[in-house]
Amino acid sequence: MRKINLPPKRSLPKFVFSAAAVILLLSASFPLPAVAADEEFAGERVVHLLQEPRHRTVHHEGDLYLLDVQINPGDISLAHVHDQPILLTFISSPDRPRNGEVSANIEYATKADTHKVPNNGTGLFRIIALVHDGEGNTDLTSDRPTGLSAEPQLENAWFRSYRVELAPGEETAIQAHSSPSVVVQVADGLLRVTRSDGVSAELDEKAKWAWRDANEAYVVRNVGQVASAVVINEGRL
């Protein structure tokens, strides 16, 4: 099985690894056999998260990977290995809209997990996911962004997340993040994300996103006719 080029792994603590994690580490130098180590997936193809075709990488910068996860009704992902912290922005579940609910799993940094994701419902299962392959930053207060006065809805060593709701015509203050950030549209409407140099990106439906580099000042403006919302996620470096 061919491997994609992944960045060098960070130093790993001295934990007792699961069989799936050991196989993943060996795969940096040797191709993985098409057999799962865990008995649950014996005889099946097991891939890394970043190789799973329904977890499509849409942006990659350094240690950060942005994934557009889409699983159609009746479909199921391949068995895949998580060994990196991940921040999930839920767009829709198989049975209902999720409108940008967020959650994170940072335990993957020390304990790998292998699983499948099924869609047993009638609607699209969609997530915009941010994967972090670096060490993160344990100081939670030293790198808060400027221009956002609200407290983050989620914060840990690897990620920080804000939800911003905007009425028609309303815009945020000029904001800047010391780490890369991604603006994800999570409600209907029309939004414009404009950098300080005037370059802008328009978001016109749920799950659209705009990436902004570290220390790049920008504003988010609702240029549509209905109230809308974004989730702004940082990959903390």
Kinemage of the C-alpha trace (Angstrom):
@kinemage 1
@onewidth
@group {chain A} dominant
@subgroup {mainchain}
@vectorlist {calphas} color= white
{ca met a 1} P 0.000 0.000 0.000
{ca arg a 2} L 1.474 3.368 -0.981
{ca lys a 3} L 1.909 6.041 1.652
{ca ile a 4} L 1.445 9.782 1.258
{ca asn a 5} L 4.280 11.985 2.464
{ca leu a 6} L 3.496 12.889 6.036
{ca pro a 7} L 5.508 15.412 8.078
{ca pro a 8} L 8.055 14.067 10.588
{ca lys a 9} L 6.303 12.900 13.718
{ca arg a 10} L 6.820 14.786 16.949
{ca ser a 11} L 8.666 13.123 19.825
{ca leu a 12} L 6.408 10.570 21.450
{ca pro a 13} L 6.099 9.997 25.216
{ca lys a 14} L 6.906 6.632 26.736
{ca phe a 15} L 3.436 5.140 26.696
{ca val a 16} L 2.431 1.592 26.012
{ca phe a 17} L 1.159 1.870 22.438
{ca ser a 18} L -1.751 0.001 20.957
{ca ala a 19} L -0.973 -2.358 18.106
{ca ala a 20} L -2.524 0.122 15.671
{ca ala a 21} L -0.148 2.883 16.826
{ca val a 22} L 2.912 0.644 16.509
{ca ile a 23} L 1.978 -0.279 12.951
{ca leu a 24} L 1.489 3.394 12.102
{ca leu a 25} L 4.956 4.281 13.389
{ca leu a 26} L 6.547 1.474 11.406
{ca ser a 27} L 4.755 2.626 8.276
{ca ala a 28} L 6.977 5.720 8.099
{ca ser a 29} L 9.692 3.405 6.783
{ca phe a 30} L 7.833 0.297 5.654
{ca pro a 31} L 4.602 -0.130 3.684
{ca leu a 32} L 1.630 -1.202 5.765
{ca pro a 33} L 0.198 -4.631 4.977
{ca ala a 34} L -3.454 -4.581 3.990
{ca val a 35} L -4.398 -6.281 7.295
{ca ala a 36} L -5.557 -4.571 10.475
{ca ala a 37} L -3.613 -5.257 13.642
{ca asp a 38} L -6.733 -5.100 15.776
{ca glu a 39} L -8.843 -8.232 15.630
{ca glu a 40} L -11.892 -6.070 14.949
{ca phe a 41} L -10.487 -5.217 11.511
{ca ala a 42} L -8.581 -8.415 10.784
{ca gly a 43} L -8.307 -8.989 7.043
{ca glu a 44} L -9.405 -5.442 6.178
{ca arg a 45} L -7.450 -2.562 4.699
{ca val a 46} L -6.410 -0.078 7.398
{ca val a 47} L -5.176 3.392 6.465
{ca his a 48} L -4.058 6.530 8.242
{ca leu a 49} L -6.700 9.233 8.708
{ca leu a 50} L -4.996 11.412 6.078
{ca gln a 51} L -5.266 8.586 3.533
{ca glu a 52} L -8.949 7.805 4.111
{ca pro a 53} L -10.732 8.952 0.910
{ca arg a 54} L -13.814 10.365 2.672
{ca his a 55} L -11.548 12.508 4.859
{ca arg a 56} L -10.315 14.702 2.025
{ca thr a 57} L -7.424 17.082 2.727
{ca val a 58} L -8.365 20.484 1.283
{ca his a 59} L -5.536 22.539 2.793
{ca his a 60} L -2.147 21.718 4.322
{ca glu a 61} L 0.224 24.121 6.008
{ca gly a 62} L 3.117 22.875 8.137
{ca asp a 63} L 1.730 20.746 10.956
{ca leu a 64} L -1.894 21.607 10.142
{ca tyr a 65} L -4.282 19.737 7.852
{ca leu a 66} L -7.797 20.898 6.996
{ca leu a 67} L -10.140 18.059 6.029
{ca asp a 68} L -13.581 18.134 4.406
{ca val a 69} L -15.197 14.944 5.707
{ca gln a 70} L -18.224 13.754 3.725
{ca ile a 71} L -19.922 10.388 4.190
{ca asn a 72} L -23.014 9.726 2.100
{ca pro a 73} L -26.108 7.882 3.369
{ca gly a 74} L -25.474 4.132 3.474
{ca asp a 75} L -21.706 4.550 3.145
{ca ile a 76} L -18.983 3.731 5.669
{ca ser a 77} L -15.373 4.855 5.855
{ca leu a 78} L -12.377 2.573 5.699
{ca ala a 79} L -10.880 1.565 9.019
{ca his a 80} L -8.477 4.411 9.741
{ca val a 81} L -5.917 5.315 12.388
{ca his a 82} L -6.043 8.559 14.397
{ca asp a 83} L -2.799 9.546 16.116
{ca gln a 84} L -3.066 13.357 16.003
{ca pro a 85} L -5.274 15.824 17.882
{ca ile a 86} L -8.325 16.793 15.827
{ca leu a 87} L -10.879 19.613 16.027
{ca leu a 88} L -14.280 18.840 14.494
{ca thr a 89} L -16.694 21.478 13.201
{ca phe a 90} L -19.935 19.622 12.519
{ca ile a 91} L -21.963 20.838 9.550
{ca ser a 92} L -24.538 18.042 9.451
{ca ser a 93} L -25.233 14.653 10.955
{ca pro a 94} L -27.069 11.928 9.016
{ca asp a 95} L -30.345 12.905 10.693
{ca arg a 96} L -30.085 16.664 11.284
{ca pro a 97} L -28.127 19.872 10.685
{ca arg a 98} L -25.413 20.628 13.250
{ca asn a 99} L -24.731 24.275 12.303
{ca gly a 100} L -21.133 24.422 13.471
{ca glu a 101} L -21.088 22.556 16.773
{ca val a 102} L -17.467 21.888 17.717
{ca ser a 103} L -15.616 19.225 19.657
{ca ala a 104} L -12.025 18.063 19.886
{ca asn a 105} L -10.223 14.828 20.615
{ca ile a 106} L -6.724 15.501 21.918
{ca glu a 107} L -6.244 12.047 23.441
{ca tyr a 108} L -5.178 10.806 20.013
{ca ala a 109} L -1.850 12.587 20.660
{ca thr a 110} L -0.899 9.903 23.190
{ca lys a 111} L -3.190 6.992 22.401
{ca ala a 112} L -3.892 6.037 18.803
{ca asp a 113} L -7.313 4.743 17.840
{ca thr a 114} L -8.554 2.789 14.823
{ca his a 115} L -12.199 2.952 13.805
{ca lys a 116} L -14.713 3.271 10.996
{ca val a 117} L -17.352 5.974 10.587
{ca pro a 118} L -20.717 4.800 9.200
{ca asn a 119} L -23.644 6.824 7.902
{ca asn a 120} L -26.797 4.881 8.707
{ca gly a 121} L -29.108 7.851 8.165
{ca thr a 122} L -30.686 9.610 5.219
{ca gly a 123} L -28.636 12.817 5.102
{ca leu a 124} L -25.027 13.749 4.409
{ca phe a 125} L -22.616 13.397 7.346
{ca arg a 126} L -20.260 16.367 6.963
{ca ile a 127} L -17.494 17.782 9.136
{ca ile a 128} L -14.785 20.371 8.542
{ca ala a 129} L -11.889 18.981 10.584
{ca leu a 130} L -8.596 20.552 11.613
{ca val a 131} L -5.795 18.064 12.318
{ca his a 132} L -2.688 19.087 14.272
{ca asp a 133} L 0.566 17.125 13.881
{ca gly a 134} L 2.658 19.369 16.135
{ca glu a 135} L 3.341 19.856 19.834
{ca gly a 136} L 0.786 22.608 20.412
{ca asn a 137} L 1.141 25.286 23.091
{ca thr a 138} L 0.279 24.622 26.730
{ca asp a 139} L 0.196 28.346 27.609
{ca leu a 140} L -3.460 29.124 26.982
{ca thr a 141} L -3.302 32.883 27.508
{ca ser a 142} L -0.108 34.144 25.859
{ca asp a 143} L -1.356 34.012 22.263
{ca arg a 144} L -4.986 35.114 22.414
{ca pro a 145} L -6.029 36.857 19.183
{ca thr a 146} L -6.614 40.584 18.949
{ca gly a 147} L -9.992 41.872 17.803
{ca leu a 148} L -12.081 39.119 19.434
{ca ser a 149} L -13.345 40.052 22.885
{ca ala a 150} L -15.480 36.972 23.528
{ca glu a 151} L -14.099 33.937 25.309
{ca pro a 152} L -13.327 30.946 23.064
{ca gln a 153} L -15.943 28.208 22.978
{ca leu a 154} L -13.159 25.601 22.981
{ca glu a 155} L -9.501 25.912 23.936
{ca asn a 156} L -6.662 23.487 24.553
{ca ala a 157} L -2.952 23.151 23.752
{ca trp a 158} L -3.625 22.446 20.080
{ca phe a 159} L -6.768 24.372 19.158
{ca arg a 160} L -8.822 27.445 19.924
{ca ser a 161} L -12.317 28.023 18.536
{ca tyr a 162} L -14.691 31.001 18.435
{ca arg a 163} L -18.252 31.276 17.159
{ca val a 164} L -19.272 34.627 15.664
{ca glu a 165} L -22.851 35.470 14.657
{ca leu a 166} L -23.450 38.458 12.390
{ca ala a 167} L -26.620 40.313 11.428
{ca pro a 168} L -26.964 41.565 7.829
{ca gly a 169} L -24.413 44.331 7.278
{ca glu a 170} L -22.558 43.608 10.518
{ca glu a 171} L -18.825 42.926 10.607
{ca thr a 172} L -16.236 41.926 13.159
{ca ala a 173} L -13.478 44.172 14.411
{ca ile a 174} L -10.112 43.746 12.723
{ca gln a 175} L -8.730 40.537 14.150
{ca ala a 176} L -5.330 38.857 13.988
{ca his a 177} L -4.293 35.428 15.268
{ca ser a 178} L -0.736 34.500 16.160
{ca ser a 179} L -1.373 31.030 14.684
{ca pro a 180} L -3.033 30.100 11.389
{ca ser a 181} L -6.819 30.284 11.491
{ca val a 182} L -9.682 29.068 9.332
{ca val a 183} L -13.067 30.780 9.037
{ca val a 184} L -15.837 28.215 8.439
{ca gln a 185} L -19.343 29.258 7.420
{ca val a 186} L -21.856 27.341 9.556
{ca ala a 187} L -25.180 28.998 8.650
{ca asp a 188} L -26.916 30.071 5.464
{ca gly a 189} L -26.054 33.489 4.087
{ca leu a 190} L -23.314 35.419 2.319
{ca leu a 191} L -20.135 36.433 4.119
{ca arg a 192} L -16.921 38.137 3.073
{ca val a 193} L -13.547 37.557 4.749
{ca thr a 194} L -11.269 40.486 3.888
{ca arg a 195} L -7.556 40.812 4.648
{ca ser a 196} L -5.959 44.135 5.567
{ca asp a 197} L -4.507 44.358 2.040
{ca gly a 198} L -8.005 44.237 0.549
{ca val a 199} L -7.905 40.653 -0.720
{ca ser a 200} L -11.169 38.923 0.145
{ca ala a 201} L -12.890 35.544 -0.029
{ca glu a 202} L -16.650 35.103 -0.229
{ca leu a 203} L -18.468 32.355 1.629
{ca asp a 204} L -21.947 31.581 0.317
{ca glu a 205} L -22.989 28.257 1.865
{ca lys a 206} L -22.405 26.057 4.882
{ca ala a 207} L -18.975 24.383 5.025
{ca lys a 208} L -17.298 27.018 2.857
{ca trp a 209} L -14.069 28.181 4.463
{ca ala a 210} L -11.260 30.737 4.195
{ca trp a 211} L -7.747 30.094 5.485
{ca arg a 212} L -5.768 32.923 7.028
{ca asp a 213} L -2.051 32.801 7.838
{ca ala a 214} L -0.598 33.601 11.244
{ca asn a 215} L -0.632 37.313 12.135
{ca glu a 216} L -2.687 38.143 9.041
{ca ala a 217} L -5.255 40.801 9.983
{ca tyr a 218} L -8.777 40.393 8.604
{ca val a 219} L -12.456 41.151 9.142
{ca val a 220} L -15.543 39.021 8.563
{ca arg a 221} L -18.581 40.892 7.212
{ca asn a 222} L -22.113 39.682 6.584
{ca val a 223} L -22.869 41.024 3.101
{ca gly a 224} L -26.081 39.016 2.709
{ca gln a 225} L -29.731 39.588 3.593
{ca val a 226} L -30.043 37.128 6.482
{ca ala a 227} L -28.254 36.598 9.775
{ca ser a 228} L -25.355 34.188 9.466
{ca ala a 229} L -22.534 32.689 11.516
{ca val a 230} L -18.950 31.499 11.276
{ca val a 231} L -16.699 29.380 13.425
{ca ile a 232} L -13.105 30.620 13.591
{ca asn a 233} L -10.635 27.869 14.475
{ca glu a 234} L -6.935 28.241 15.293
{ca gly a 235} L -4.297 25.555 15.001
{ca arg a 236} L -2.119 26.690 17.909
{ca leu a 237} L 1.626 26.647 17.250
